[in-house]
Amino acid sequence: VCRVYKLSAWTVADLAIIGVPIALCLGRCANFVNGELWGKPTDLPWGVVFGGAAGDIPRHPSQLYEAFLEGIVLFTILYVLSRRRPPLPQGTFMGVFVLGYGIVRFLVEFVRVPDAQLGYLFGGVITMGQLLSLPLIFIGAGLIVYALRANRSQRDYVK
């Protein structure tokens, strides 16, 4: 479609990615309502008792941590960057999103219960979620470096 309408795929990706954190936020809120992907036990005052398979002990509401960080914080960062003039080079927003998403996922895994079938890897040091987040961090950083070095300006239809 981009080729047919002579649109830059990088610019279209940059435009589309700015709204993705809002969808992630809503998805994580749904995880919380459904009592899925709960966190480790906690003594903090905001611990939540999920019941069912999670038991009757307060746990970190890791879904809400992710909703806030992956959703609200990442959206705010992308939105603020999108208001800069002149616009950042093509691919920058995509890189910032992938980097930010990877960092948030890696950090939140410290308070989440790992998948029962996988547990901890490498002698109890890292979870599969953290292992899978590392490539996102490197790819996001690489995209940012590539975008800044290529320095292709956003097209005229982005104002």
C-alpha positions in Angstrom: 0.0 0.0 0.0 2.8 2.4 0.8 4.4 1.7 -2.5 1.2 2.2 -4.4 0.4 5.5 -2.7 4.0 6.6 -2.6 4.1 6.7 1.2 7.2 6.1 3.3 6.9 2.8 5.2 9.1 4.2 8.0 6.9 7.3 8.4 3.7 5.2 8.3 5.2 2.9 11.0 6.2 5.9 13.1 2.7 7.3 12.9 1.1 4.0 13.7 3.3 3.1 16.6 2.5 6.3 18.6 -1.0 4.9 19.4 0.1 1.3 20.2 0.9 2.0 23.9 -2.8 2.9 24.5 -3.8 -0.5 23.2 -1.2 -2.2 25.4 -2.5 -0.3 28.4 -6.1 -1.5 27.7 -4.9 -5.0 27.2 -3.0 -5.0 30.5 -6.0 -3.6 32.3 -8.0 -6.5 30.9 -5.3 -8.9 32.2 -5.8 -7.3 35.7 -9.6 -7.6 35.5 -9.3 -11.3 34.4 -6.8 -12.0 37.2 -4.1 -13.1 34.7 -0.3 -12.7 34.8 -0.2 -11.8 38.5 2.9 -10.8 40.3 5.0 -12.3 43.1 3.7 -12.2 46.7 4.2 -8.8 48.4 3.7 -7.0 51.7 3.2 -3.6 50.0 -0.1 -1.9 50.8 -1.3 -2.1 47.2 -0.9 -5.8 47.0 -3.9 -7.5 45.4 -5.5 -10.9 46.4 -6.5 -12.5 43.1 -7.7 -15.8 44.5 -8.0 -18.9 42.4 -4.7 -20.3 41.3 -2.9 -17.2 42.6 -4.0 -18.1 46.1 -5.3 -15.9 48.9 -2.1 -13.9 49.5 -1.5 -10.3 48.3 0.5 -10.1 45.1 2.1 -7.4 43.0 -0.5 -6.1 40.5 2.1 -6.4 37.7 -0.6 -6.0 35.1 -1.1 -2.4 36.4 2.6 -1.7 36.5 2.8 -2.7 32.8 -0.4 -0.8 31.9 1.2 2.3 33.4 4.7 1.9 32.0 4.0 0.2 28.7 0.9 2.3 28.1 0.8 5.7 29.7 4.5 6.4 30.2 5.5 5.1 26.7 2.6 6.9 25.0 3.6 10.2 26.8 7.2 9.8 25.7 6.2 9.1 22.1 3.7 11.9 22.1 6.1 14.5 23.4 8.7 13.4 20.8 6.1 13.7 18.1 5.5 17.3 18.9 9.1 18.3 18.3 9.9 20.5 15.4 11.4 19.7 13.1 10.1 16.1 13.3 12.6 13.4 14.3 14.0 11.3 11.4 12.1 8.4 10.0 12.2 5.3 12.2 13.0 7.1 15.4 9.6 6.5 16.9 9.6 2.9 16.0 13.0 2.5 17.7 11.9 4.4 20.8 8.8 2.2 21.1 10.7 -1.1 20.7 13.5 0.0 23.1 11.0 1.3 25.7 8.8 -1.8 25.5 11.8 -4.1 25.9 13.1 -2.2 28.9 9.6 -2.2 30.6 9.0 -5.9 30.0 12.5 -6.7 31.3 12.0 -4.7 34.5 8.4 -5.8 35.3 9.5 -9.5 35.0 11.3 -9.0 38.4 7.9 -8.7 40.1 6.0 -11.2 38.0 5.7 -14.9 38.5 7.4 -16.8 35.7 5.5 -19.2 33.5 4.9 -22.4 35.5 6.2 -24.6 32.7 9.4 -22.6 32.3 10.3 -21.3 35.7 13.6 -19.5 36.0 16.4 -20.0 33.5 20.2 -20.1 34.0 20.1 -21.2 37.6 17.3 -19.0 38.8 18.7 -15.7 37.5 16.5 -14.8 34.5 13.0 -15.5 33.2 12.0 -16.4 29.7 10.2 -13.0 29.5 13.5 -11.2 30.3 15.4 -13.3 27.8 12.9 -12.5 25.1 13.0 -8.8 26.0 16.7 -8.5 25.5 16.5 -8.7 21.7 13.8 -5.9 21.8 16.2 -3.7 23.7 19.0 -4.2 21.2 16.8 -3.9 18.2 15.2 -0.7 19.5 18.6 0.8 20.2 19.8 -0.2 16.8 16.7 1.3 15.1 17.3 4.6 16.9 21.0 4.6 15.8 20.0 3.7 12.2 17.3 6.4 12.1 19.6 9.1 13.4 22.5 8.2 11.1 20.2 7.9 8.0 18.6 11.2 9.0 15.7 10.8 6.5 13.2 13.5 7.2 9.5 12.6 7.7 7.5 13.2 4.6 5.5 16.3 3.9 2.2 14.6 4.9 3.3 14.6 8.5 2.7 18.1 9.9 
